[in-house]
């Protein structure tokens, strides 16, 4: 499996920016919408699936960097395309979770949708730790999408030197997002 595409930087830039903007606005808009639908199963199953997918992506990213450093480029390509495919699946599951489950507040011990002063006191500094991890996760997830797509594009048109330069920026950001996602899930899931 050696996938390549024809080089067209202008078209690639337009497609990548439009796709990134659509995803950003879809995620932002859908964050505020909750559908009151009974699915027949716990809608937080999507959040668990997201954590699992992110964990698998993190492992794939590690395997991807190892295979690249070992010069196993066909394996590297398969692994990285798998990580990208799983990331698309993650996005669909993420949107489903927020559409069907709505938002959960960290520290909402009694699960009434309000974090009282007493609840804030009870969770203490972990609330700040959670918000730090969550905010960096969200910011870097938004930045990572166009970076991932541009990095993949450079590989697929065989501009390997540029691909490697971009990957040195993209990989640690994507890896952080993949690792911090399950951490966010573990921290917030107790309040579902």
VENDALIN-V249714 format. One record per residue. N is the residue number from 1. RES is the residue in one letter. PSI is psi as a letter, one per 20 degrees, with the letter a starting at -180 (NA if undefined). NEAR is the number of other ideal C-beta (glycine too) atoms within 10 Angstrom. Layout:
n: [N N]
res: [RES RES]
psi: [PSI PSI]
near: [NEAR NEAR]
//
This chain:
n: [1 2 3 4 5 6 7 8 9 10 11 12 13 14 15 16 17 18 19 20 21 22 23 24 25 26 27 28 29 30 31 32 33 34 35 36 37 38 39 40 41 42 43 44 45 46 47 48 49 50 51 52 53 54 55 56 57 58 59 60 61 62 63 64 65 66 67 68 69 70 71 72 73 74 75 76 77 78 79 80 81 82 83 84 85 86 87 88 89 90 91 92 93 94 95 96 97 98 99 100 101 102 103 104 105 106 107 108 109 110 111 112 113 114 115 116 117 118 119 120 121 122 123 124 125 126 127 128 129 130 131 132 133 134 135 136 137 138 139 140 141 142 143 144 145 146 147 148 149 150 151 152 153 154 155 156 157 158 159 160 161 162 163 164 165 166 167 168 169 170 171 172 173 174 175 176 177 178 179 180 181 182 183 184 185 186 187 188 189 190 191 192]
res: [X X X X X X X X X X X X X X X X X X X X X X X X X X X X X X X X X X X X X X X X X X X X X X X X X X X X X X X X X X X X X X X X X X X X X X X X X X X X X X X X X X X X X X X X X X X X X X X X X X X X X X X X X X X X X X X X X X X X X X X X X X X X X X X X X X X X X X X X X X X X X X X X X X X X X X X X X X X X X X X X X X X X X X X X X X X X X X X X X X X X X X X X X X X X X X X X]
psi: [n n p q r p p n h g g g g g g g g g g g g g g g h g g g g i h j p p p m p o i j r o i i h g g g g g h g g h g g g g g h h g h g h g h g h j j m h g g g g g g h h g h g g h h g g g g g h g g g g h g h h a q p p p i m g j k j j p o r h g h g h g i c i h g h g g h g g g h h g g g h g h h h g h g g g h g g g h g i j k m h g g g g g h h h g g g h g g g g g h g h g h g g g h h h h i j NA]
near: [7 9 10 10 12 7 13 12 12 7 10 18 14 11 13 18 13 10 13 19 12 10 17 14 10 12 17 10 9 15 14 9 10 14 13 6 9 7 12 6 9 12 20 17 15 22 23 16 18 23 18 16 23 25 15 16 26 20 13 21 21 14 18 25 17 13 18 21 9 10 8 15 13 10 16 19 20 18 21 24 17 15 22 16 12 17 20 11 14 23 17 13 18 21 17 19 20 21 16 19 18 15 11 17 15 20 20 18 15 11 10 10 10 10 18 13 7 10 18 13 10 13 19 10 7 12 18 11 14 18 12 11 17 17 10 14 19 14 12 17 24 15 16 23 20 18 19 23 19 21 24 23 21 21 24 18 17 12 15 13 8 15 20 13 13 19 22 10 14 21 20 14 16 27 18 17 26 26 16 20 25 18 16 20 19 10 18 19 13 12 17 14]
//
